[in-house]
Amino acid sequence: TEGREMSIVRNDQRELWLSPDLLMVKADRPVRDESRLPVDQIPKNRRSLIGFNLDEIDNGRIRSAKLRMNLVPSGRGFVSFLPDSCCFKIYGIKDDASLESWWSGSLNWKDAPGSLAKGNGIDHSEVELLATFEIPKGQQEGPITIETDDLVEYLQRDTTGEVGFLVVTTTIPNKRWSLVHAFASSEHHDAAGPTLEVEMEER
């Protein structure tokens, strides 16, 4: 990724709720009227963004592709507050240089590709769904590999030399303070960060 990776949190209190060695993902329980809440009580939904540079390859020759991430413990929240399985979605950031420059600095929730200014919804005008996967309730470690036709087609269509992915969960926990899922970033002390593996057609 060469540093093109980060997490975002919906109340933008990055120092309190995020960590540079983790790519965090969580769907918090919604509340009725957020407008009446102080910032620290707004649901702390988290999402992660991952980017790669494709400048040095002929993306039209990509035959297969795998996005690999390593699930690691976040040390935050309670597993017992989750349902039996959690659903995750991988979105591709659409082929637009202005959207793909998110990694150039700090990023607030409302400015992130695929995020709406209010709430935990997805702005589908900025991202496209590439894959879904499930993580069982008790699992907090292990490799995750994304390999779909939609991923290959997304990479093949790129015209900017940059691709980016948005990682979210759609599963609402049973209670507040549920487990925060996390994937290793490139700064993780033990597990490898995200990688994108491509296989090319022969010339």
Backbone as ProteinMPNN parsed JSONL, in Angstrom:
{"seq_chain_A": "TEGREMSIVRNDQRELWLSPDLLMVKADRPVRDESRLPVDQIPKNRRSLIGFNLDEIDNGRIRSAKLRMNLVPSGRGFVSFLPDSCCFKIYGIKDDASLESWWSGSLNWKDAPGSLAKGNGIDHSEVELLATFEIPKGQQEGPITIETDDLVEYLQRDTTGEVGFLVVTTTIPNKRWSLVHAFASSEHHDAAGPTLEVEMEER", "coords_chain_A": {"N_chain_A": [[0.814, -1.225, 0.0], [2.101, 1.176, 0.413], [1.674, 3.097, 2.394], [-0.902, 3.95, 1.848], [-3.403, 3.669, 3.477], [-5.895, 3.654, 6.004], [-7.986, 4.155, 8.91], [-11.292, 5.377, 9.648], [-13.458, 7.177, 11.854], [-16.756, 7.794, 12.969], [-17.299, 10.013, 14.619], [-15.039, 11.441, 14.346], [-13.046, 11.49, 16.287], [-10.169, 10.691, 16.289], [-7.802, 10.14, 17.758], [-8.721, 8.986, 20.094], [-10.207, 6.69, 19.361], [-9.08, 5.211, 17.308], [-6.254, 3.418, 15.884], [-2.943, 3.463, 14.603], [-1.797, 1.024, 13.802], [-3.821, -0.655, 13.182], [-6.549, -1.514, 11.056], [-9.629, -0.616, 11.42], [-13.018, -1.796, 11.785], [-16.436, -1.334, 12.241], [-19.906, -1.449, 13.016], [-21.873, 0.553, 14.781], [-24.486, 0.577, 17.299], [-27.42, 2.264, 16.315], [-28.793, 5.497, 17.304], [-31.711, 7.374, 18.33], [-31.976, 10.263, 18.019], [-29.458, 11.889, 16.996], [-28.698, 14.528, 16.849], [-29.016, 15.753, 19.256], [-26.981, 14.899, 20.824], [-23.787, 15.083, 22.49], [-20.501, 15.228, 20.931], [-18.878, 13.056, 21.77], [-20.688, 11.063, 22.324], [-21.886, 10.248, 20.023], [-22.634, 7.539, 17.834], [-19.954, 5.251, 17.311], [-19.096, 4.368, 14.695], [-16.902, 2.618, 12.518], [-14.708, 2.555, 9.706], [-12.555, 1.323, 7.101], [-9.992, 2.265, 4.785], [-8.161, 1.318, 1.909], [-5.458, 1.533, -0.301], [-3.86, 1.138, -3.539], [-1.14, 1.401, -5.86], [-1.215, 1.2, -9.312], [0.406, 1.898, -11.37], [2.678, 0.713, -12.542], [1.969, -1.561, -13.903], [0.334, -3.267, -16.626], [-2.826, -2.946, -16.568], [-4.87, -3.924, -18.122], [-4.166, -6.467, -18.759], [-4.611, -8.027, -16.587], [-5.41, -11.095, -15.184], [-6.299, -12.525, -12.945], [-7.04, -11.758, -9.501], [-6.264, -11.053, -6.078], [-7.227, -9.737, -3.04], [-5.713, -9.426, -0.031], [-6.018, -9.64, 3.483], [-5.225, -9.46, 6.967], [-6.887, -10.599, 9.699], [-6.917, -9.373, 12.972], [-6.721, -9.174, 16.601], [-8.433, -6.442, 18.088], [-8.567, -5.53, 20.66], [-10.624, -4.074, 21.669], [-13.896, -3.772, 22.894], [-16.652, -6.173, 23.303], [-16.944, -9.561, 22.521], [-19.173, -11.099, 23.119], [-21.363, -9.485, 22.705], [-21.99, -9.569, 20.061], [-23.838, -10.832, 17.159], [-24.199, -14.23, 15.852], [-22.696, -14.281, 13.521], [-20.848, -11.972, 11.502], [-21.309, -9.7, 8.838], [-19.338, -8.507, 6.194], [-18.376, -5.993, 3.835], [-16.7, -5.255, 0.803], [-15.917, -2.458, -0.945], [-15.144, -0.926, -4.075], [-13.453, 2.057, -4.721], [-14.646, 4.473, -6.922], [-13.44, 5.16, -10.267], [-11.941, 7.842, -10.191], [-9.949, 10.573, -9.994], [-10.151, 12.585, -8.05], [-11.582, 11.395, -5.997], [-9.848, 9.382, -5.323], [-7.731, 10.489, -4.011], [-7.787, 10.424, -1.299], [-5.935, 9.417, 0.533], [-3.908, 11.204, 0.915], [-3.706, 12.759, 3.157], [-4.902, 13.613, 6.52], [-8.204, 12.44, 7.278], [-11.597, 13.15, 7.498], [-14.754, 11.723, 8.498], [-17.019, 12.55, 6.911], [-15.848, 13.353, 4.57], [-14.748, 11.147, 3.401], [-14.402, 8.75, 0.758], [-17.389, 7.215, -0.326], [-18.778, 7.63, 2.033], [-21.501, 9.12, 3.795], [-22.493, 12.422, 4.829], [-24.05, 12.424, 7.091], [-25.025, 9.881, 9.373], [-24.655, 6.254, 8.915], [-24.662, 5.321, 6.373], [-24.043, 4.278, 2.891], [-22.537, 5.979, 0.231], [-23.38, 5.372, -2.804], [-22.775, 6.499, -5.197], [-20.129, 6.952, -5.247], [-18.715, 4.648, -4.76], [-18.383, 1.105, -5.563], [-19.811, -2.11, -5.088], [-17.779, -4.898, -4.487], [-17.308, -7.325, -3.186], [-18.451, -9.619, -0.631], [-18.106, -10.928, 2.691], [-18.109, -13.247, 5.473], [-17.543, -13.243, 9.017], [-17.214, -15.413, 11.64], [-18.656, -15.288, 14.958], [-16.763, -15.763, 17.128], [-14.27, -15.459, 15.976], [-11.173, -13.824, 15.766], [-8.757, -13.675, 14.608], [-6.738, -14.406, 11.727], [-6.258, -15.149, 8.173], [-7.787, -13.263, 5.519], [-9.094, -13.55, 2.352], [-9.934, -12.01, -0.619], [-11.417, -12.702, -3.618], [-12.791, -12.197, -6.495], [-14.759, -12.019, -9.539], [-15.717, -9.466, -9.952], [-13.811, -7.904, -8.649], [-11.548, -8.286, -10.3], [-12.493, -7.137, -12.713], [-12.892, -4.524, -11.854], [-10.246, -3.677, -11.362], [-9.19, -3.918, -13.935], [-10.516, -1.886, -15.296], [-9.39, 0.458, -14.437], [-8.143, 3.771, -14.843], [-6.562, 5.703, -13.755], [-4.289, 4.856, -12.466], [-4.385, 4.449, -9.795], [-5.991, 2.57, -7.271], [-8.617, 2.009, -4.93], [-10.004, 0.753, -1.843], [-12.882, 0.331, 0.179], [-13.691, -0.784, 3.335], [-16.257, -2.207, 5.13], [-18.662, -3.047, 7.716], [-21.901, -4.491, 7.867], [-23.349, -5.474, 9.899], [-25.311, -5.065, 12.714], [-24.6, -4.785, 16.119], [-25.699, -6.663, 19.053], [-25.667, -5.26, 21.429], [-24.412, -2.123, 22.77], [-20.888, -1.245, 22.805], [-19.778, -3.452, 21.635], [-17.56, -5.893, 20.079], [-14.861, -4.495, 18.261], [-13.909, -5.103, 15.058], [-10.782, -5.782, 13.473], [-8.19, -5.321, 11.088], [-4.816, -6.017, 10.206], [-2.685, -3.256, 9.761], [-0.045, -1.861, 7.705], [1.7, -1.09, 9.612], [1.528, -2.845, 11.674], [2.779, -4.815, 14.384], [3.112, -7.542, 14.22], [1.492, -9.021, 12.339], [1.099, -9.187, 8.741], [0.394, -6.38, 6.638], [-2.254, -5.162, 4.387], [-2.369, -6.665, 1.124], [-2.238, -6.688, -2.442], [-2.596, -8.995, -4.858], [-1.835, -9.831, -8.133], [-2.385, -11.654, -11.147], [-1.04, -11.947, -14.345], [-2.008, -11.904, -17.814], [-0.226, -13.63, -20.38], [1.87, -12.043, -22.788]], "CA_chain_A": [[0.0, 0.0, 0.0], [2.982, 2.341, 0.504], [1.061, 4.094, 3.268], [-2.273, 4.29, 1.442], [-4.34, 2.909, 4.312], [-6.279, 4.341, 7.233], [-9.342, 3.976, 9.422], [-12.033, 6.582, 9.998], [-14.482, 6.97, 12.875], [-17.813, 8.735, 12.589], [-17.255, 11.28, 15.357], [-13.737, 12.027, 14.005], [-12.119, 11.516, 17.418], [-9.222, 9.684, 15.834], [-6.825, 9.772, 18.784], [-9.374, 8.186, 21.12], [-10.9, 5.488, 18.924], [-8.369, 4.536, 16.233], [-4.855, 3.107, 16.136], [-2.296, 3.375, 13.293], [-1.411, -0.34, 13.42], [-5.042, -1.425, 12.935], [-7.599, -1.035, 10.17], [-10.786, -0.983, 12.231], [-14.327, -1.836, 11.137], [-17.503, -1.557, 13.227], [-21.199, -0.777, 12.869], [-22.378, 0.761, 16.132], [-25.946, 0.633, 17.393], [-27.91, 3.624, 16.06], [-29.601, 6.172, 18.314], [-32.858, 8.025, 17.692], [-31.768, 11.66, 17.64], [-28.053, 12.212, 17.214], [-28.479, 15.977, 16.898], [-29.048, 16.192, 20.649], [-25.886, 14.276, 21.555], [-22.431, 15.626, 22.354], [-19.706, 14.473, 19.964], [-18.337, 11.806, 22.301], [-21.747, 10.065, 22.455], [-22.333, 9.83, 18.7], [-22.167, 6.174, 17.554], [-18.551, 5.25, 16.869], [-18.9, 3.506, 13.532], [-15.567, 2.703, 11.953], [-14.481, 1.974, 8.382], [-11.157, 1.418, 6.694], [-9.703, 2.468, 3.368], [-6.89, 0.726, 1.497], [-5.176, 1.923, -1.681], [-2.698, 0.577, -4.211], [-0.7, 2.048, -7.088], [-1.137, 0.265, -10.432], [1.122, 2.569, -12.457], [3.753, -0.064, -13.158], [1.467, -2.766, -14.564], [-0.668, -3.119, -17.677], [-3.985, -3.522, -15.884], [-5.708, -4.619, -19.089], [-3.718, -7.858, -18.863], [-4.856, -8.738, -15.327], [-6.228, -12.286, -15.373], [-6.918, -12.827, -11.654], [-6.584, -10.841, -8.454], [-6.625, -11.377, -4.705], [-6.979, -8.759, -1.988], [-5.459, -10.192, 1.184], [-5.931, -8.904, 4.738], [-5.072, -10.319, 8.137], [-7.721, -10.263, 10.847], [-6.148, -9.374, 14.22], [-7.507, -8.639, 17.719], [-8.369, -4.991, 18.283], [-8.516, -5.211, 22.075], [-11.723, -3.161, 21.988], [-15.262, -4.274, 22.833], [-16.978, -7.497, 23.819], [-17.419, -10.523, 21.533], [-20.485, -11.615, 23.518], [-22.415, -8.568, 22.269], [-22.193, -9.735, 18.628], [-24.611, -11.989, 16.707], [-23.389, -15.409, 15.56], [-21.809, -14.016, 12.399], [-20.861, -10.582, 11.051], [-21.151, -9.558, 7.395], [-18.456, -7.418, 5.776], [-18.437, -5.679, 2.416], [-15.567, -4.562, 0.2], [-16.295, -1.588, -2.052], [-14.085, -0.27, -4.824], [-13.657, 3.491, -4.943], [-14.816, 4.654, -8.359], [-12.245, 5.587, -10.997], [-12.001, 9.294, -10.209], [-8.737, 11.024, -9.3], [-10.482, 13.392, -6.865], [-11.977, 10.466, -4.937], [-8.741, 8.501, -4.989], [-6.672, 11.224, -3.316], [-8.121, 10.425, 0.13], [-4.817, 8.975, 1.37], [-2.849, 12.213, 0.946], [-3.65, 13.461, 4.436], [-5.913, 13.172, 7.482], [-9.496, 12.323, 6.606], [-12.789, 13.101, 8.325], [-15.786, 10.792, 8.037], [-17.894, 13.083, 5.87], [-15.077, 13.571, 3.347], [-14.204, 9.879, 2.914], [-15.166, 8.149, -0.347], [-18.423, 6.257, 0.05], [-19.452, 7.983, 3.283], [-22.45, 10.231, 3.804], [-22.189, 13.399, 5.871], [-24.785, 12.012, 8.29], [-25.391, 8.473, 9.451], [-23.698, 5.203, 8.606], [-24.989, 4.788, 5.056], [-23.035, 4.234, 1.84], [-22.782, 6.811, -0.945], [-23.113, 4.461, -3.914], [-22.286, 7.237, -6.357], [-18.676, 7.052, -5.132], [-18.105, 3.326, -4.609], [-19.14, -0.026, -6.112], [-19.617, -3.319, -4.305], [-16.937, -5.893, -5.136], [-17.311, -8.621, -2.504], [-18.912, -9.722, 0.755], [-17.614, -12.111, 3.396], [-18.612, -13.392, 6.833], [-16.62, -13.624, 10.072], [-17.968, -15.982, 12.773], [-18.644, -14.5, 16.196], [-15.592, -15.913, 17.976], [-12.999, -15.36, 15.253], [-10.507, -12.532, 15.828], [-7.471, -13.764, 13.92], [-6.703, -15.271, 10.554], [-6.2, -14.488, 6.86], [-8.999, -13.033, 4.731], [-8.734, -13.393, 0.945], [-11.03, -11.599, -1.484], [-11.11, -13.091, -4.989], [-14.053, -12.216, -7.233], [-14.715, -11.471, -10.899], [-15.923, -8.012, -9.86], [-12.525, -7.312, -8.29], [-10.71, -8.274, -11.501], [-13.035, -6.152, -13.653], [-12.624, -3.202, -11.277], [-8.836, -3.362, -11.607], [-8.985, -3.788, -15.379], [-11.104, -0.632, -15.783], [-8.719, 1.623, -13.861], [-7.471, 4.675, -15.779], [-5.79, 6.709, -13.019], [-3.097, 4.283, -11.842], [-4.657, 4.278, -8.361], [-7.248, 1.922, -6.905], [-8.851, 2.076, -3.487], [-11.054, -0.112, -1.323], [-13.555, 0.698, 1.416], [-14.079, -1.997, 4.065], [-17.3, -1.872, 6.103], [-19.533, -4.132, 8.158], [-23.32, -4.131, 7.877], [-23.985, -6.179, 11.019], [-25.545, -4.261, 13.907], [-24.418, -5.639, 17.304], [-26.842, -6.808, 19.959], [-25.542, -4.238, 22.469], [-23.297, -1.189, 22.617], [-19.574, -1.691, 23.275], [-19.452, -4.749, 21.048], [-16.218, -6.03, 19.533], [-14.407, -3.797, 17.059], [-13.056, -5.945, 14.224], [-9.605, -5.069, 12.986], [-7.228, -5.966, 10.2], [-3.488, -5.448, 10.395], [-2.153, -2.285, 8.817], [1.373, -2.095, 7.425], [2.46, -0.753, 10.815], [1.295, -3.832, 12.73], [4.032, -5.382, 14.882], [3.169, -8.998, 14.111], [0.843, -9.524, 11.123], [1.33, -8.411, 7.519], [-0.671, -5.488, 6.212], [-2.995, -5.562, 3.184], [-1.644, -6.825, -0.132], [-3.02, -6.944, -3.643], [-1.848, -9.931, -5.702], [-2.442, -9.946, -9.45], [-1.774, -12.554, -12.129], [-1.164, -11.282, -15.635], [-2.024, -12.671, -19.048], [1.023, -13.554, -21.143], [1.78, -11.212, -23.991]], "C_chain_A": [[0.844, 1.269, 0.0], [2.342, 3.468, 1.32], [-0.351, 4.496, 2.908], [-3.265, 3.432, 2.206], [-4.645, 3.707, 5.572], [-7.682, 3.934, 7.65], [-9.972, 5.347, 9.65], [-13.084, 6.209, 11.029], [-15.5, 8.093, 12.744], [-17.835, 10.019, 13.41], [-15.923, 11.998, 15.193], [-12.801, 12.208, 15.192], [-11.065, 10.429, 17.208], [-8.298, 9.21, 16.953], [-7.424, 8.856, 19.841], [-9.785, 6.804, 20.626], [-10.203, 4.717, 17.81], [-6.918, 4.291, 16.629], [-4.154, 2.91, 14.798], [-1.908, 1.967, 12.864], [-2.608, -1.222, 13.096], [-5.933, -0.722, 11.921], [-8.919, -1.524, 10.762], [-12.092, -0.896, 11.444], [-15.379, -2.151, 12.196], [-18.768, -0.831, 12.787], [-21.785, -0.65, 14.27], [-23.908, 0.762, 16.128], [-26.423, 2.067, 17.178], [-28.689, 4.183, 17.25], [-30.66, 7.002, 17.603], [-32.549, 9.426, 17.188], [-30.338, 12.074, 17.962], [-27.821, 13.701, 17.398], [-28.448, 16.506, 18.326], [-27.84, 15.689, 21.456], [-24.592, 15.07, 21.442], [-21.605, 14.704, 21.462], [-19.275, 13.125, 20.502], [-19.394, 10.72, 22.488], [-22.362, 9.653, 21.114], [-21.824, 8.412, 18.445], [-20.805, 6.172, 16.868], [-18.327, 4.219, 15.764], [-17.485, 3.699, 12.996], [-15.538, 2.011, 10.591], [-12.999, 2.107, 8.063], [-11.045, 1.546, 5.186], [-8.299, 1.956, 3.075], [-6.674, 1.099, 0.038], [-3.907, 1.292, -2.227], [-2.415, 1.352, -5.492], [-0.546, 0.99, -8.179], [-0.315, 0.808, -11.592], [2.067, 1.653, -13.226], [3.267, -1.347, -13.823], [0.462, -2.399, -15.651], [-1.948, -3.756, -17.168], [-4.961, -4.208, -16.841], [-5.347, -6.078, -19.24], [-3.958, -8.636, -17.561], [-5.826, -9.893, -15.569], [-6.959, -12.682, -14.085], [-6.326, -11.891, -10.611], [-7.072, -11.313, -7.1], [-6.266, -10.2, -3.803], [-6.861, -9.533, -0.682], [-5.352, -9.253, 2.382], [-5.779, -9.905, 5.869], [-5.921, -9.795, 9.287], [-6.897, -10.407, 12.124], [-7.023, -8.838, 15.351], [-7.33, -7.121, 17.841], [-8.188, -4.612, 19.749], [-9.624, -4.288, 22.524], [-13.07, -3.873, 21.865], [-15.39, -5.734, 23.221], [-17.55, -8.387, 22.722], [-18.849, -10.962, 21.847], [-21.634, -10.722, 23.074], [-22.706, -8.67, 20.773], [-23.181, -10.853, 18.331], [-23.657, -13.121, 16.302], [-22.385, -15.191, 14.427], [-21.942, -12.556, 11.991], [-20.55, -10.523, 9.562], [-20.304, -8.328, 7.081], [-18.588, -7.226, 4.268], [-17.181, -4.92, 1.999], [-16.091, -3.769, -0.993], [-15.045, -1.083, -2.758], [-14.418, 1.198, -5.002], [-13.66, 3.749, -6.45], [-13.631, 5.393, -8.98], [-12.266, 7.093, -11.239], [-10.837, 9.811, -9.373], [-9.057, 11.823, -8.04], [-10.908, 12.511, -5.701], [-10.79, 9.653, -4.441], [-7.581, 9.205, -4.297], [-6.887, 11.262, -1.81], [-6.914, 10.166, 1.009], [-3.761, 10.051, 1.552], [-2.757, 12.974, 2.261], [-4.688, 12.911, 5.392], [-7.292, 13.273, 6.83], [-10.609, 12.257, 7.623], [-13.829, 12.191, 7.674], [-16.544, 11.327, 6.831], [-17.178, 13.265, 4.538], [-14.541, 12.274, 2.733], [-15.035, 9.343, 1.756], [-16.162, 7.115, 0.162], [-19.184, 6.587, 1.31], [-20.393, 9.161, 3.09], [-22.119, 11.157, 4.961], [-22.874, 13.038, 7.184], [-25.085, 10.52, 8.222], [-24.29, 7.543, 8.977], [-23.944, 4.598, 7.226], [-23.814, 4.833, 4.094], [-23.45, 5.154, 0.698], [-22.389, 5.994, -2.176], [-22.707, 5.183, -5.192], [-20.759, 7.302, -6.363], [-17.965, 5.704, -5.034], [-18.994, 2.26, -5.257], [-18.793, -1.279, -5.32], [-18.832, -4.354, -5.109], [-17.04, -7.271, -4.494], [-17.946, -8.498, -1.136], [-18.273, -10.961, 1.379], [-18.128, -12.083, 4.826], [-17.459, -13.742, 7.784], [-17.446, -14.164, 11.23], [-17.72, -15.197, 14.056], [-17.328, -14.577, 16.968], [-14.259, -15.686, 17.291], [-12.432, -13.947, 15.329], [-9.14, -12.545, 15.153], [-7.607, -14.645, 12.696], [-6.688, -14.495, 9.255], [-7.576, -14.369, 6.217], [-8.549, -12.794, 3.29], [-9.98, -13.098, 0.125], [-10.628, -11.895, -2.923], [-12.427, -13.231, -5.749], [-13.834, -11.677, -8.647], [-14.879, -9.956, -10.869], [-14.629, -7.296, -9.494], [-11.626, -7.213, -9.522], [-11.185, -7.2, -12.476], [-12.793, -4.729, -13.163], [-11.184, -2.784, -11.561], [-8.571, -3.13, -13.089], [-9.479, -2.445, -15.921], [-10.34, 0.609, -15.33], [-8.001, 2.443, -14.934], [-6.546, 5.655, -15.088], [-4.478, 6.182, -12.455], [-3.218, 4.114, -10.345], [-5.972, 3.524, -8.197], [-7.381, 1.971, -5.387], [-10.046, 1.242, -3.083], [-11.575, 0.433, 0.001], [-14.064, -0.572, 2.071], [-15.069, -1.613, 5.156], [-17.947, -3.162, 6.61], [-20.97, -3.624, 8.203], [-24.053, -4.734, 9.064], [-24.089, -5.271, 12.239], [-25.405, -5.159, 15.133], [-25.672, -5.69, 18.165], [-26.85, -5.735, 21.046], [-24.424, -3.277, 22.102], [-22.025, -1.811, 23.189], [-19.26, -3.106, 22.809], [-18.037, -4.713, 20.46], [-16.005, -5.145, 18.312], [-13.515, -4.762, 16.278], [-11.899, -5.114, 13.681], [-8.782, -5.955, 12.067], [-5.88, -5.269, 10.38], [-3.207, -4.391, 9.331], [-0.682, -2.608, 8.574], [2.258, -1.778, 8.618], [2.297, -1.786, 11.925], [2.594, -4.55, 13.088], [4.186, -6.862, 14.578], [2.632, -9.524, 12.783], [1.128, -8.608, 9.939], [0.126, -7.543, 7.196], [-1.316, -5.944, 4.916], [-2.072, -5.695, 1.971], [-2.631, -7.085, -1.259], [-2.153, -7.784, -4.583], [-2.561, -10.06, -7.037], [-1.656, -10.929, -10.303], [-2.074, -11.997, -13.515], [-1.273, -12.291, -16.773], [-0.671, -12.542, -19.726], [0.81, -12.703, -22.379], [1.703, -12.089, -25.246]], "O_chain_A": [[0.352, 2.334, -0.376], [2.458, 4.643, 0.972], [-0.948, 5.315, 3.606], [-3.901, 2.554, 1.624], [-3.764, 4.355, 6.137], [-8.464, 3.432, 6.843], [-9.273, 6.346, 9.822], [-13.546, 5.068, 11.076], [-15.134, 9.228, 12.439], [-18.349, 11.031, 12.934], [-15.69, 13.034, 15.816], [-11.858, 12.996, 15.117], [-11.078, 9.39, 17.867], [-8.039, 8.013, 17.081], [-6.714, 8.036, 20.425], [-9.723, 5.838, 21.386], [-10.691, 3.662, 17.404], [-6.415, 4.88, 17.586], [-4.711, 2.248, 13.921], [-1.708, 1.729, 11.673], [-2.444, -2.399, 12.773], [-6.056, 0.503, 11.923], [-9.28, -2.693, 10.625], [-12.255, -0.049, 10.566], [-15.239, -3.11, 12.956], [-18.702, 0.274, 12.249], [-22.153, -1.655, 14.878], [-24.538, 0.928, 15.084], [-25.89, 2.991, 17.792], [-29.18, 3.433, 18.094], [-30.528, 7.301, 16.416], [-32.837, 9.74, 16.034], [-30.047, 12.549, 19.06], [-26.847, 14.1, 18.037], [-27.913, 17.586, 18.579], [-27.698, 16.018, 22.634], [-24.329, 15.672, 20.401], [-21.96, 13.543, 21.261], [-19.299, 12.137, 19.768], [-19.05, 9.575, 22.779], [-23.255, 8.806, 21.073], [-20.688, 8.103, 18.804], [-20.537, 6.974, 15.973], [-17.489, 3.325, 15.882], [-16.943, 4.804, 13.02], [-16.239, 1.027, 10.355], [-12.285, 2.901, 8.676], [-11.86, 1.028, 4.423], [-7.376, 2.129, 3.87], [-7.594, 0.997, -0.773], [-2.995, 0.953, -1.474], [-3.324, 1.887, -6.125], [0.166, 0.003, -7.997], [-0.335, 0.239, -12.684], [2.233, 1.809, -14.436], [4.088, -2.149, -14.268], [-0.177, -1.348, -15.595], [-2.145, -4.963, -17.313], [-5.797, -4.998, -16.401], [-6.129, -6.855, -19.789], [-3.545, -9.79, -17.453], [-6.924, -9.696, -16.09], [-8.107, -13.123, -14.134], [-5.26, -11.309, -10.808], [-8.149, -11.897, -6.98], [-5.129, -9.728, -3.809], [-7.8, -10.217, -0.273], [-4.693, -8.215, 2.319], [-6.165, -11.067, 5.736], [-5.702, -8.69, 9.784], [-6.254, -11.435, 12.34], [-7.982, -8.112, 15.085], [-6.224, -6.596, 17.713], [-7.717, -3.518, 20.06], [-9.583, -3.768, 23.639], [-13.35, -4.504, 20.846], [-14.402, -6.436, 23.438], [-18.524, -8.019, 22.066], [-19.646, -11.174, 20.934], [-22.782, -11.167, 23.069], [-23.562, -7.95, 20.259], [-23.357, -11.744, 19.161], [-22.439, -12.972, 16.403], [-21.343, -15.846, 14.383], [-23.015, -11.967, 12.117], [-19.646, -11.205, 9.078], [-20.526, -7.249, 7.631], [-18.873, -8.167, 3.527], [-16.671, -4.07, 2.729], [-16.642, -4.34, -1.934], [-14.017, -0.843, -2.126], [-15.533, 1.546, -5.39], [-12.769, 3.289, -7.164], [-12.921, 6.143, -8.311], [-12.567, 7.558, -12.339], [-10.748, 9.52, -8.181], [-8.316, 11.748, -7.06], [-10.633, 12.833, -4.546], [-10.735, 9.278, -3.27], [-6.554, 8.583, -4.026], [-6.242, 12.046, -1.114], [-6.87, 10.654, 2.138], [-2.796, 9.832, 2.284], [-1.826, 13.754, 2.459], [-5.293, 11.872, 5.127], [-7.509, 14.094, 5.94], [-10.586, 11.411, 8.518], [-13.788, 11.927, 6.472], [-16.694, 10.624, 5.832], [-17.822, 13.325, 3.491], [-13.943, 12.303, 1.658], [-16.259, 9.472, 1.772], [-15.824, 6.252, 0.973], [-20.149, 5.897, 1.639], [-20.113, 10.079, 2.319], [-21.533, 10.732, 5.957], [-22.345, 13.311, 8.261], [-25.362, 9.973, 7.155], [-23.169, 7.958, 8.683], [-23.489, 3.49, 6.942], [-22.742, 5.345, 4.416], [-24.595, 5.107, 0.249], [-21.216, 5.932, -2.543], [-22.332, 4.538, -6.171], [-20.16, 7.668, -7.374], [-16.748, 5.629, -5.207], [-20.187, 2.473, -5.471], [-17.644, -1.489, -4.931], [-19.166, -4.651, -6.256], [-16.879, -8.282, -5.177], [-17.981, -7.417, -0.549], [-17.941, -11.92, 0.682], [-18.531, -11.036, 5.333], [-16.521, -14.445, 7.406], [-18.299, -13.449, 11.756], [-16.696, -14.529, 14.206], [-16.826, -13.547, 17.42], [-13.218, -15.714, 17.946], [-13.12, -12.981, 14.999], [-8.447, -11.528, 15.133], [-8.475, -15.516, 12.631], [-7.059, -13.321, 9.223], [-8.42, -15.255, 6.351], [-7.711, -11.928, 3.038], [-10.958, -13.844, 0.17], [-9.609, -11.394, -3.398], [-13.097, -14.26, -5.657], [-12.859, -10.976, -8.916], [-14.26, -9.243, -11.659], [-14.377, -6.194, -9.98], [-11.01, -6.174, -9.759], [-10.376, -6.438, -13.005], [-12.52, -3.832, -13.961], [-10.94, -1.646, -11.962], [-7.805, -2.236, -13.451], [-8.927, -1.925, -16.891], [-10.625, 1.708, -15.805], [-7.341, 1.893, -15.816], [-5.809, 6.376, -15.761], [-3.639, 6.966, -12.01], [-2.27, 3.685, -9.688], [-6.947, 3.802, -8.896], [-6.388, 1.975, -4.66], [-10.978, 1.043, -3.862], [-10.813, 0.929, 0.83], [-14.782, -1.352, 1.447], [-14.759, -0.785, 6.013], [-17.796, -4.226, 6.01], [-21.219, -2.466, 8.537], [-25.256, -4.525, 9.217], [-23.081, -4.77, 12.738], [-26.042, -6.212, 15.183], [-26.581, -4.871, 18.023], [-27.913, -5.345, 21.529], [-23.594, -3.568, 21.241], [-22.078, -2.774, 23.953], [-18.57, -3.862, 23.493], [-17.411, -3.658, 20.358], [-16.867, -5.06, 17.437], [-12.478, -5.192, 16.784], [-12.023, -3.909, 13.462], [-8.694, -7.169, 12.25], [-5.822, -4.074, 10.671], [-3.463, -4.608, 8.147], [-0.14, -3.533, 9.18], [3.431, -2.15, 8.641], [2.864, -1.624, 13.006], [3.407, -4.856, 12.216], [5.294, -7.39, 14.67], [3.256, -10.387, 12.166], [1.368, -7.412, 10.105], [-1.017, -7.924, 7.45], [-0.966, -7.002, 4.393], [-1.119, -4.932, 1.816], [-3.713, -7.632, -1.049], [-1.104, -7.332, -5.042], [-3.754, -10.363, -7.079], [-0.433, -11.028, -10.2], [-3.207, -11.625, -13.82], [-0.709, -13.383, -16.709], [-0.037, -11.489, -19.666], [-0.285, -12.651, -22.94], [1.623, -11.568, -26.359]]}, "name": "protein", "num_of_chains": 1, "seq": "TEGREMSIVRNDQRELWLSPDLLMVKADRPVRDESRLPVDQIPKNRRSLIGFNLDEIDNGRIRSAKLRMNLVPSGRGFVSFLPDSCCFKIYGIKDDASLESWWSGSLNWKDAPGSLAKGNGIDHSEVELLATFEIPKGQQEGPITIETDDLVEYLQRDTTGEVGFLVVTTTIPNKRWSLVHAFASSEHHDAAGPTLEVEMEER"}
